């Protein structure tokens, strides 16, 4: 599996009912995610920040905290190469 750092653009919202003049300074939000790439399609990349060991004798390989990020929102994607080798291989 590949370990990735992804910088991406997301929408954001206000705090509820607010005067419309407050919105002249709003903008989208820059987000940062790190995780193991568990899936990829032509439109998105799915990361999991937590994964189990692959060869556990009584449990299946599993992950938690999964986030799917649309590729059109990705600003920068960087592979992280200093992770344990046994997790870096498919």
C-alpha positions in Angstrom: 0.0 0.0 0.0 1.1 3.6 -0.6 1.2 6.1 2.3 0.1 9.5 1.0 0.0 13.1 2.2 -2.8 14.9 0.3 -3.5 18.7 0.4 -7.0 19.4 -0.8 -9.7 22.1 -1.1 -13.0 21.7 0.8 -16.1 23.7 1.2 -16.9 25.3 4.6 -19.9 26.9 6.2 -20.7 29.7 8.6 -22.0 29.4 12.1 -25.7 29.4 11.3 -27.8 32.5 10.6 -25.6 35.5 9.9 -26.0 38.8 8.1 -25.2 38.5 4.4 -22.5 41.2 4.6 -20.4 38.7 6.6 -19.9 36.6 3.6 -17.9 39.0 1.4 -14.7 37.6 3.0 -15.5 33.9 3.0 -13.4 31.3 1.1 -13.0 27.6 0.8 -10.8 25.7 3.3 -7.5 24.0 2.7 -7.3 20.5 4.3 -4.5 18.1 4.8 -4.9 14.3 5.1 -2.4 11.5 5.6 -3.2 7.8 5.2 -2.8 4.5 3.4 -4.3 4.5 -0.1 -7.0 1.7 0.2 -8.8 2.5 -3.0 -8.6 4.7 -6.1 -11.0 5.4 -9.0 -10.8 7.8 -11.9 -12.7 10.4 -9.7 -11.4 9.8 -6.1 -8.7 8.5 -3.8 -9.6 6.8 -0.5 -7.2 7.0 2.5 -7.3 5.1 5.8 -5.1 6.6 8.6 -5.4 3.4 10.6 -4.7 -0.1 9.3 -4.2 -3.5 11.0 -1.5 -6.0 10.3 -2.1 -8.0 7.2 -1.2 -11.5 8.4 -2.9 -11.7 11.7 -3.8 -15.4 12.4 -7.4 -14.8 13.5 -8.5 -11.4 12.1 -8.8 -10.1 8.5 -6.9 -7.1 7.2 -9.0 -4.0 8.2 -8.9 -0.2 8.3 -10.6 2.6 10.2 -11.2 6.4 9.7 -11.6 6.1 5.9 -11.8 9.4 3.9 -12.6 9.6 0.2 -11.3 12.7 -1.4 -12.5 13.8 -4.9 -9.5 14.1 -7.3 -10.8 17.5 -8.6 -10.3 18.8 -5.0 -6.7 17.7 -4.7 -4.2 20.5 -4.8 -1.1 18.4 -4.1 -0.4 14.7 -3.5 2.9 13.4 -2.0 4.0 9.9 -1.4 5.5 9.2 2.0 8.3 6.7 1.6 9.7 6.4 5.2 7.1 3.9 6.5 7.7 0.3 7.6 8.5 -1.7 4.5 6.0 -4.5 5.4 3.2 -2.0 5.1 4.5 -0.4 1.9 4.1 -3.5 -0.2 0.8 -4.6 -1.7 
